[in-house]
């Protein structure tokens, strides 16, 4: 297993690092301080990153994208997340659904939606699954309960489908121009046999954005309510088959978990840098804090956990590039949840122990780390997914 980087991977890594340092980091804390969640978003940083390829990085080259592999995606996410985890996630959210378009959309749908996405620096992607009455049970639904999970209804009328219901906490919800939407098309059978997926543009008649949710962390990232009131979606926007909306998603499903773990590496690296800076610049008893045993123990653990997570993420990315069947994509997300909380907590402990005020940067890293408890279901659901190890 060779993790040495090729020339293209190093170039993307360097480009992401430069963009993160020169463009993202200078605005990160200012956006985080804004009280109203809808106003934390900044289109200018999206446009700048888009022009460098960070929005369309995984779109195939024949469609006008860059077609970067999974290892390169991990490298880019880490660099962007070191400067701001939520801004990095706004870009990589588009990668997730670009993977899905390539895996499950037909050629006519690709011709209709991919060129506008590639051409427009403000064209973001999203997906709607979570609802007020159903969240984690949509990832691992009861196998014999037709009442569990999705309730948004889609009913066919001629060449259109009529959608009614709400989605909540939807990523890029208030800013995306195109959504993959999971709907219930047969309420009399369990979720696995009664859901259908549609492509839903943001200007669909009967579809509107509701509130944008306030969060302690990831404040730049827009999580919103989607409301459907007799929304009319063309039959041509149906993805796959009716009642087969939960069928295989190909490499897109692999990316879902890998994305979160790679982002966590960047946050952990930022926490290590903040702790080391304090250790080198703050003095007690005429010596730098970094020479104290308590600092050495805590900082050593931070670095150990961060490097272990980075290695695990690279292994999973390497396996994904080779389309290997492996449970590690799910496991690395579980591990990243534990590591990011431990590392950011230790960074705060180092500041407290040195008698230093915890700066906004470290505080933000801790608040951003809270998000990992609730991503891709929640920590309990993610651990249950690990039952694949026994299959």
Protein Blocks (a to p, Z undefined) as FASTA:
>chain_A
ZZbdcfklmmmmmmmmmmmmmmmmmmmmmmmmpmblklmpcfklmmmmmmnopmmmmgcf
klopnopafklmmmmmmmmmmmomklmmmmmmmmmmmmmmmmmpcfklmmmmmmmmmmpm
klccdddfbdfkbcklmmmgcfklckgcjfbdcddehjbccdedddehiahklmpcbdcd
dddfbfkbcfklmcccddddfklghiacddddddfbhklpccdddddehiacdfklpghj
ehilmgcehjmlmmmmmmmmmmmmmmmmmmmmmmmmmmmmpceehiafklpmklmmmmmm
mmmmmmmmmmmmmmmmmmmmnopacfklmmmmmmmmmmmmmmmmmmmmmmmmnopacdfk
lmmmmmmmmmmmmgghiaklmmmmmmmmmZZ
